[in-house]
Amino acid sequence: MSRGDAPSWLDELVLEPGPPWHHMGLRAVDEAAWLVVDDRREAELAEKARLLAQRHDEVFAALDGTGPAGDETLALITGWLARHRPDLVIPRPAPGAADAHPLEVAGRQVQEDLCLMDRRDGATRLVAASLCFPTHWRLRDKIGGSAAAIHGPVPHYREELAPRVDRFLERIPAGRISVRRNWGVHDHDTLFVPEHPSPRPGITADDAGERLWLRSERQTLRRLPETGAVLFTIRVQFARLGVLAARPDVARRLAAAARGAAAAGTDRVPAHLDAVCAWLDRVR
């Protein structure tokens, strides 16, 4: 397998064994790099359309008063596409969607999921979201919650990251776009995963490279200058674990991070941990 088979976003992963077990890992990016478009766009927008048609209340929610922030988000996204990807065909509105929330309209145009955070009742809360590709959480359980409440079940989050996240959400200036990535190892490449699925049986160190996937969320945050809400985008990207045969440097770091996560009992413990680490250890 050639190094060219490995996606470039592997170099953006924070793969530290810890402690600390959670890292904000934020860096600034230019406007042109805010969103990511690739050859999965048509398929992923079609999957979004299907989920919004068949499971709408599971993948979209908005509290009262979020229309202006939704309008601002839609204008930002349509403007970005016009400037940076004018070659793309913008999907037509779904039948009967003329009165859809502007955040839903925006979410149908990009591969990213879109979440709006805003100050309510003394905290920055999730007030609206187009969330078609969740990683082990349900929108209906989180809408209206603070950042701390949303991450409540995550081990080590409160003590290691909660205060820093709250300060960041309060102080992020308009005009700055921040990006970070997380990672996990899964035995599927399904996009809509609101719950932990049962592990698939029989995966071993011999076939882990072909049967397991790295799932990474590229997350960006920016303050909307007019409404003051924070727009949080989530772009899910996959790579088969086997691509790391071309990246032994990443394989070593991932093995150390996976073992560290398991020792600490964090939420990043990969499915099929023993097979993952044994496969990674063979990469040279």
Order of alpha helices (4+ residues) and beta strands (2+ residues): beta-alpha-alpha-beta-alpha-alpha-beta-beta-alpha-alpha-alpha-alpha-beta-beta-alpha-beta-beta-alpha-alpha
